[in-house]
């Protein structure tokens, strides 16, 4: 699992657009990536907040990728984005 945020000075909308237009396509084309899922994080609406759903999030995480690879260090394909954290899961 790779936790990804915007680069310094980049607003979340620009990040998500660039991520979907560029990085996600690189993942899909990488021969070592067997499977991946991109989970975009969206701030709750005011209506959801008023109903008690969630709260302020200052983690900076905008996307969480789940990546299954074969024979490659997964972080080597994340050099072009701001990786906040990474976890290996079994």
Number of C-alpha atoms within 10 A of each C-alpha: 17 20 19 22 22 22 15 7 6 11 11 17 11 11 18 19 11 14 18 13 11 12 17 15 11 15 18 13 10 12 11 16 18 12 13 15 13 14 12 13 12 10 12 13 11 10 9 12 13 11 9 9 11 12 11 8 8 6 9 13 20 19 21 20 16 17 17 15 14 11 7 12 10 18 10 8 15 15 9 11 15 14 18 16 12 15 9 9 8 3
